[in-house]
Amino acid sequence: MVLVDYPEGIELVSLSTPVWVSGHLYAEESIENVSYADGASNVESVYTLTASEVELYQP
């Protein structure tokens, strides 16, 4: 799992919406509480990507 740090945010249709992310990837373990439509859960990640740009993926 990769945690993407992007303070500007981006609106997604669903959690499975594909996106293209550019930025700096580094190894950093973290546990974040993520809210879903049906509740919340702690999600563990091993990598963090500090995003400089995020856009919806267009095949």
C-alpha distances in whole Angstrom, upper triangle without the diagonal:
4,7,10,13,16,19,21,18,19,20,18,20,17,13,14,16,15,15,16,14,16,16,15,12,12,11,11,10,10,11,11,14,13,16,17,20,21,19,17,14,12,8,7,5,6,7,9,11,14,15,19,19,17,19,19,19,22,23
4,6,10,12,16,18,16,16,18,17,20,17,14,14,15,14,13,13,11,13,12,12,9,10,9,9,9,10,11,11,14,13,16,17,21,22,21,18,16,14,10,9,5,6,5,6,7,10,11,15,15,14,17,17,17,21,22
4,6,10,12,15,13,14,16,16,19,17,13,15,16,15,13,14,11,13,12,12,10,10,10,9,9,8,9,9,12,11,14,16,19,21,19,16,14,12,9,9,6,8,6,5,6,9,10,14,14,13,16,17,18,22,23
4,6,9,11,10,11,14,14,17,16,13,15,14,13,11,11,9,10,9,10,9,11,12,11,12,11,12,11,14,12,15,17,20,22,21,18,17,15,12,12,10,11,9,6,5,6,6,10,11,10,13,14,16,19,21
4,6,9,9,11,14,15,19,18,16,18,17,16,14,14,10,11,9,10,10,11,13,12,13,12,13,12,14,13,16,18,21,23,22,19,18,16,14,14,12,13,11,7,6,5,6,9,10,10,14,16,18,22,24
4,6,6,8,12,13,17,17,16,17,16,15,13,12,10,10,10,11,13,15,17,16,17,15,16,14,16,15,16,18,21,23,22,20,20,19,17,17,15,17,14,11,9,7,5,7,8,8,11,14,16,20,22
4,5,9,12,15,18,19,17,20,18,18,16,16,13,14,13,14,16,17,19,18,19,17,17,15,16,15,16,19,21,24,22,20,20,20,18,19,18,19,17,13,12,9,9,10,11,11,14,16,19,22,25
4,7,10,13,17,18,17,19,17,17,15,15,13,14,14,16,18,20,22,21,22,20,21,18,19,17,18,19,21,24,24,22,23,22,21,22,21,22,20,16,14,12,10,10,9,9,12,14,17,20,24
4,7,9,13,14,14,16,14,15,12,13,12,14,14,17,18,20,22,21,21,19,19,16,17,14,15,16,18,21,20,19,20,20,18,20,19,21,19,15,14,12,10,11,10,8,10,12,15,18,22
4,6,10,11,12,13,11,12,10,11,11,14,15,18,19,21,23,23,23,21,21,18,18,15,15,16,17,20,20,19,21,21,19,21,20,22,20,17,15,14,12,12,10,7,8,9,12,15,19
4,7,9,10,12,10,12,11,13,14,17,19,21,22,24,26,25,25,23,22,19,19,15,14,14,14,18,19,18,20,21,20,22,21,24,22,20,18,18,15,16,14,11,10,9,13,15,19
4,5,7,9,6,9,9,12,14,17,19,22,22,24,26,25,25,23,22,19,18,15,14,13,13,16,18,17,19,20,19,21,20,23,21,20,18,18,16,17,15,11,10,8,11,14,17
4,7,8,6,10,11,15,17,20,22,25,25,27,28,28,27,25,24,21,20,16,15,13,12,15,17,18,20,21,20,23,23,25,24,23,21,22,20,21,18,15,13,10,12,14,17
4,5,5,9,11,15,16,20,22,24,24,26,26,26,25,23,21,19,18,14,13,10,10,13,15,15,16,18,17,20,20,23,22,21,20,21,19,22,19,15,14,12,13,16,17
4,6,8,10,14,15,19,20,22,21,23,23,22,21,19,18,16,15,11,11,9,10,13,14,13,14,15,14,16,16,19,19,18,17,19,18,20,18,15,14,12,13,16,18
4,6,9,13,14,18,20,22,21,23,23,23,23,21,20,18,18,15,15,12,14,15,17,17,17,18,16,18,17,20,19,19,18,20,18,21,18,15,14,11,11,14,15
4,7,10,13,16,19,21,21,23,24,24,24,23,22,20,20,16,16,14,15,18,19,19,19,20,18,20,19,21,20,19,18,19,17,19,16,12,11,8,8,11,12
4,7,10,13,16,19,18,21,22,23,23,23,22,21,21,18,19,17,19,21,22,21,21,22,19,20,19,20,18,18,16,18,15,17,14,10,9,6,5,9,10
4,6,10,13,16,16,19,21,21,22,22,22,20,21,18,19,18,20,23,23,22,22,22,19,20,18,20,17,16,13,14,12,13,10,7,6,4,5,8,10
4,7,10,13,14,17,20,21,22,22,23,22,23,21,22,22,23,26,26,25,25,24,21,21,19,19,17,15,12,13,10,11,8,6,5,6,5,9,10
4,7,10,10,14,17,18,19,19,21,19,21,19,21,21,24,26,26,24,24,23,20,20,17,17,14,12,9,9,6,8,6,5,7,9,9,12,14
4,7,9,13,16,17,20,20,22,21,24,22,24,25,27,30,29,27,26,25,22,21,18,18,14,12,8,8,6,6,5,7,9,12,12,15,16
4,7,10,13,15,18,18,21,20,23,22,24,25,28,31,30,27,26,24,21,20,17,16,12,10,6,6,4,5,7,9,12,15,15,18,20
4,7,10,12,15,16,19,19,22,22,25,26,29,32,30,27,26,24,21,19,15,14,10,8,5,5,7,8,10,12,16,18,19,22,23
4,7,9,12,14,17,17,21,20,24,25,28,30,29,26,24,21,18,16,12,11,7,6,4,7,8,11,13,14,17,19,19,22,23
4,6,10,12,15,17,20,21,24,26,29,31,29,26,23,21,18,15,11,9,6,6,6,8,11,14,16,17,20,22,22,26,27
4,7,10,13,15,19,20,24,25,29,30,28,25,22,19,16,13,9,6,5,6,9,11,14,17,19,20,23,25,24,28,29
4,6,10,12,16,18,21,23,27,28,26,22,19,16,14,11,8,6,5,6,9,11,15,18,20,20,24,25,26,29,30
4,7,10,14,15,19,21,25,26,23,19,17,13,11,7,6,4,6,8,11,14,17,20,22,22,25,26,26,30,31
4,6,10,12,16,18,22,23,20,16,13,10,8,6,5,7,8,8,12,14,16,20,22,21,24,25,26,30,31
4,7,9,13,16,19,19,16,13,10,6,5,4,6,9,11,11,14,16,18,22,23,22,25,25,26,30,31
4,6,10,13,16,17,14,10,8,5,5,7,8,11,12,12,14,15,17,21,21,20,23,23,25,28,30
4,7,10,13,14,10,7,6,4,6,9,11,15,16,15,17,18,19,23,23,21,24,24,26,29,31
4,7,10,11,9,5,5,6,7,10,12,16,16,15,17,18,18,22,21,19,21,21,22,26,28
4,7,8,6,4,7,9,10,14,16,19,20,19,20,20,21,24,23,20,22,21,23,26,28
4,5,5,5,8,11,12,15,17,21,21,20,21,22,22,25,24,21,21,20,22,25,27
4,6,8,11,14,15,19,21,24,25,24,24,25,25,27,26,22,23,21,23,26,27
4,7,10,14,15,19,21,25,26,25,26,28,27,30,29,26,26,24,26,28,30
4,7,11,13,17,19,23,24,24,25,26,26,29,28,25,26,25,27,30,31
4,7,9,13,16,20,21,20,22,23,24,27,26,24,25,24,26,29,31
4,6,10,13,17,18,18,20,22,23,26,26,24,25,25,26,30,31
4,7,10,13,15,16,18,20,21,25,25,23,25,25,26,30,31
4,7,10,12,13,15,17,19,23,23,21,23,23,24,27,28
4,7,10,11,14,17,18,22,23,21,24,24,25,28,29
4,6,7,11,14,16,19,20,19,21,22,22,26,27
4,7,10,13,16,19,21,20,23,24,24,27,28
4,7,10,12,16,17,17,20,21,21,25,25
4,6,9,13,14,14,18,19,20,24,25
4,6,9,11,11,14,17,17,21,22
4,7,9,10,14,17,18,21,24
4,5,7,11,14,15,18,20
4,7,10,14,15,18,21
4,7,10,12,15,17
4,7,9,12,15
4,6,9,12
4,6,10
4,6
4
